[in-house]
Amino acid sequence: MIQHALAEQISFDDQAAPLAAVSTKAAVQRVRWHLGLSQAEFARVYRINPDKLRDVELERVEPDVAFLAYLALIDRAPAAIRDALTEPRSFKN
Protein backbone atom coordinates (compact mmCIF):
# COMPACT_ATOMS: atom_id res chain seq x y z
CA MET A 1 0.00 0.00 0.00
CA ILE A 2 2.73 2.49 0.99
CA GLN A 3 4.89 1.40 -1.94
CA HIS A 4 2.04 2.01 -4.39
CA ALA A 5 1.40 5.46 -2.89
CA LEU A 6 5.07 6.42 -3.24
CA ALA A 7 5.18 5.17 -6.81
CA GLU A 8 2.19 7.37 -7.61
CA GLN A 9 3.91 10.41 -6.06
CA ILE A 10 6.85 10.22 -8.45
CA SER A 11 6.48 13.13 -10.80
CA PHE A 12 5.60 12.17 -14.32
CA ASP A 13 6.99 13.64 -17.52
CA ASP A 14 4.26 15.68 -19.17
CA GLN A 15 5.63 14.56 -22.53
CA ALA A 16 5.06 10.90 -21.66
CA ALA A 17 2.17 8.99 -23.13
CA PRO A 18 -1.06 9.07 -21.10
CA LEU A 19 -0.96 6.66 -18.19
CA ALA A 20 2.77 6.14 -18.67
CA ALA A 21 4.60 5.04 -15.54
CA VAL A 22 1.58 3.57 -13.79
CA SER A 23 3.54 0.51 -12.68
CA THR A 24 6.64 0.53 -10.55
CA LYS A 25 8.56 -0.95 -13.47
CA ALA A 26 7.46 1.89 -15.74
CA ALA A 27 8.17 4.51 -13.07
CA VAL A 28 11.74 3.26 -12.64
CA GLN A 29 12.32 3.09 -16.38
CA ARG A 30 10.83 6.54 -16.96
CA VAL A 31 13.16 8.16 -14.43
CA ARG A 32 16.16 6.32 -15.89
CA TRP A 33 15.24 7.06 -19.51
CA HIS A 34 14.55 10.71 -18.70
CA LEU A 35 18.16 10.93 -17.55
CA GLY A 36 19.35 9.10 -20.66
CA LEU A 37 21.06 6.36 -18.67
CA SER A 38 21.31 2.64 -19.25
CA GLN A 39 20.57 0.31 -16.35
CA ALA A 40 24.29 -0.10 -15.69
CA GLU A 41 24.95 3.65 -15.80
CA PHE A 42 21.96 4.48 -13.59
CA ALA A 43 23.00 1.85 -11.06
CA ARG A 44 26.60 3.12 -11.01
CA VAL A 45 25.78 6.84 -10.82
CA TYR A 46 23.12 6.46 -8.12
CA ARG A 47 24.82 3.56 -6.31
CA ILE A 48 21.98 1.11 -6.74
CA ASN A 49 22.65 -2.60 -6.82
CA PRO A 50 22.46 -3.38 -10.56
CA ASP A 51 20.86 -6.78 -9.92
CA LYS A 52 18.13 -5.16 -7.81
CA LEU A 53 17.50 -2.51 -10.46
CA ARG A 54 17.22 -5.16 -13.15
CA ASP A 55 14.91 -7.29 -11.02
CA VAL A 56 12.63 -4.31 -10.31
CA GLU A 57 12.47 -3.40 -13.99
CA LEU A 58 11.71 -7.02 -14.91
CA GLU A 59 9.07 -7.09 -12.14
CA ARG A 60 10.79 -10.01 -10.43
CA VAL A 61 10.70 -8.17 -7.10
CA GLU A 62 8.69 -5.36 -5.57
CA PRO A 63 10.95 -2.53 -4.42
CA ASP A 64 10.82 -1.54 -0.78
CA VAL A 65 9.70 1.87 0.44
CA ALA A 66 13.30 3.11 0.73
CA PHE A 67 13.97 2.28 -2.93
CA LEU A 68 10.82 4.12 -4.03
CA ALA A 69 11.65 7.13 -1.86
CA TYR A 70 15.17 7.23 -3.31
CA LEU A 71 13.72 7.01 -6.83
CA ALA A 72 11.44 9.96 -6.04
CA LEU A 73 14.46 11.99 -4.89
CA ILE A 74 16.40 11.12 -8.04
CA ASP A 75 13.39 12.12 -10.12
CA ARG A 76 13.09 15.51 -8.41
CA ALA A 77 16.76 16.42 -8.05
CA PRO A 78 19.01 14.11 -10.08
CA ALA A 79 22.00 16.47 -10.15
CA ALA A 80 21.87 17.12 -6.41
CA ILE A 81 21.76 13.41 -5.64
CA ARG A 82 24.57 12.68 -8.11
CA ASP A 83 26.69 15.49 -6.62
CA ALA A 84 26.04 14.33 -3.06
CA LEU A 85 27.25 10.86 -4.01
CA THR A 86 30.39 12.04 -5.80
CA GLU A 87 31.60 14.84 -3.54
CA PRO A 88 33.95 13.69 -0.78
CA ARG A 89 32.31 14.13 2.60
CA SER A 90 33.74 14.07 6.07
CA PHE A 91 31.43 13.19 8.92
CA LYS A 92 34.10 13.68 11.57
CA ASN A 93 34.00 16.54 14.07
C-alpha positions as CSV (number, residue, x, y, z in Angstrom):
1,M,0.0,0.0,0.0
2,I,2.7,2.5,1.0
3,Q,4.9,1.4,-1.9
4,H,2.0,2.0,-4.4
5,A,1.4,5.5,-2.9
6,L,5.1,6.4,-3.2
7,A,5.2,5.2,-6.8
8,E,2.2,7.4,-7.6
9,Q,3.9,10.4,-6.1
10,I,6.9,10.2,-8.5
11,S,6.5,13.1,-10.8
12,F,5.6,12.2,-14.3
13,D,7.0,13.6,-17.5
14,D,4.3,15.7,-19.2
15,Q,5.6,14.6,-22.5
16,A,5.1,10.9,-21.7
17,A,2.2,9.0,-23.1
18,P,-1.1,9.1,-21.1
19,L,-1.0,6.7,-18.2
20,A,2.8,6.1,-18.7
21,A,4.6,5.0,-15.5
22,V,1.6,3.6,-13.8
23,S,3.5,0.5,-12.7
24,T,6.6,0.5,-10.5
25,K,8.6,-0.9,-13.5
26,A,7.5,1.9,-15.7
27,A,8.2,4.5,-13.1
28,V,11.7,3.3,-12.6
29,Q,12.3,3.1,-16.4
30,R,10.8,6.5,-17.0
31,V,13.2,8.2,-14.4
32,R,16.2,6.3,-15.9
33,W,15.2,7.1,-19.5
34,H,14.5,10.7,-18.7
35,L,18.2,10.9,-17.6
36,G,19.3,9.1,-20.7
37,L,21.1,6.4,-18.7
38,S,21.3,2.6,-19.2
39,Q,20.6,0.3,-16.4
40,A,24.3,-0.1,-15.7
41,E,25.0,3.7,-15.8
42,F,22.0,4.5,-13.6
43,A,23.0,1.8,-11.1
44,R,26.6,3.1,-11.0
45,V,25.8,6.8,-10.8
46,Y,23.1,6.5,-8.1
47,R,24.8,3.6,-6.3
48,I,22.0,1.1,-6.7
49,N,22.7,-2.6,-6.8
50,P,22.5,-3.4,-10.6
51,D,20.9,-6.8,-9.9
52,K,18.1,-5.2,-7.8
53,L,17.5,-2.5,-10.5
54,R,17.2,-5.2,-13.2
55,D,14.9,-7.3,-11.0
56,V,12.6,-4.3,-10.3
57,E,12.5,-3.4,-14.0
58,L,11.7,-7.0,-14.9
59,E,9.1,-7.1,-12.1
60,R,10.8,-10.0,-10.4
61,V,10.7,-8.2,-7.1
62,E,8.7,-5.4,-5.6
63,P,10.9,-2.5,-4.4
64,D,10.8,-1.5,-0.8
65,V,9.7,1.9,0.4
66,A,13.3,3.1,0.7
67,F,14.0,2.3,-2.9
68,L,10.8,4.1,-4.0
69,A,11.7,7.1,-1.9
70,Y,15.2,7.2,-3.3
71,L,13.7,7.0,-6.8
72,A,11.4,10.0,-6.0
73,L,14.5,12.0,-4.9
74,I,16.4,11.1,-8.0
75,D,13.4,12.1,-10.1
76,R,13.1,15.5,-8.4
77,A,16.8,16.4,-8.1
78,P,19.0,14.1,-10.1
79,A,22.0,16.5,-10.2
80,A,21.9,17.1,-6.4
81,I,21.8,13.4,-5.6
82,R,24.6,12.7,-8.1
83,D,26.7,15.5,-6.6
84,A,26.0,14.3,-3.1
85,L,27.2,10.9,-4.0
86,T,30.4,12.0,-5.8
87,E,31.6,14.8,-3.5
88,P,33.9,13.7,-0.8
89,R,32.3,14.1,2.6
90,S,33.7,14.1,6.1
91,F,31.4,13.2,8.9
92,K,34.1,13.7,11.6
93,N,34.0,16.5,14.1
